Amino acid sequence: QVQLVESGGGLVQPGESLRLSCSYSGSMFTINAMGWYRQAPGKERELVAVIGSGGTTNIGDSVKGRFTVSGDMNSVYLQMNSLKPEDTAVYYCNLLGYTDGREIGDYWGQGTQVTVSS
């Protein structure tokens, strides 16, 4: 069983920073990527930033230059700088890999709220 535990969300003012953390526990055979997605009210879930097992990253266009992702496939972190009100959303940790049974596993955390408001 895979568990993803997120932390670090909260309420900040525009221009401030936050750091989200996500820790994995479980028995995956391999982990290919970990990352972050977000969903604002009335909107679809969107990619924020993902890091692959080789260290390559994929950053969403709306956060390029402001957010960075790091991690080691046991934990993943999202450093969010210069936050804007439009960054307000529930942020979800995601893990993609293969289970012990060699099946594709796509897992989500419970989500953490980030609110940017003055």
NORDAHU-V675013 format. One record per pair of residues at least 4 apart in sequence whose ideal C-beta (glycine too) atoms are under 6 Angstrom apart, sorted by the first residue. I is the first residue (numbers start at 0). GAP is how many residues later the second one is. Records with the same first field share a line. If there is no record, write none. Layout:
I: GAP / GAP
This chain:
0: 25
1: 24 / 105
2: 22 / 23
3: 18 / 20 / 89 / 91 / 105
4: 18
5: 16 / 87 / 103 / 106
6: 14
7: 11 / 12 / 13
8: 103 / 104 / 105
10: 104
11: 4 / 6 / 71 / 104
12: 105
13: 70 / 102 / 104
15: 67
16: 64
17: 62
18: 60
19: 58 / 71
20: 56
21: 54 / 71 / 87
22: 52
23: 50 / 71
26: 73
27: 69
28: 69 / 71
29: 67 / 68
30: 42 / 66
31: 21 / 64 / 65
32: 17 / 19 / 63
33: 37 / 42 / 61
34: 14 / 15 / 59
35: 12 / 13 / 42 / 55
36: 8 / 10 / 11 / 55 / 57
37: 10 / 51 / 53
38: 6 / 50 / 51
39: 49
46: 13
47: 12 / 15
48: 10 / 18 / 20
49: 8
50: 6 / 18 / 20
51: 4
52: 20
56: 12
58: 5
62: 4
65: 15 / 16
66: 13
67: 11
68: 9
69: 7
70: 4 / 5 / 6
82: 4 / 33
84: 31
86: 29
87: 27 / 28
89: 21 / 23
90: 21 / 23
91: 16 / 17 / 19
92: 16
93: 14
94: 12
95: 10
96: 8
97: 4
98: 4 / 6
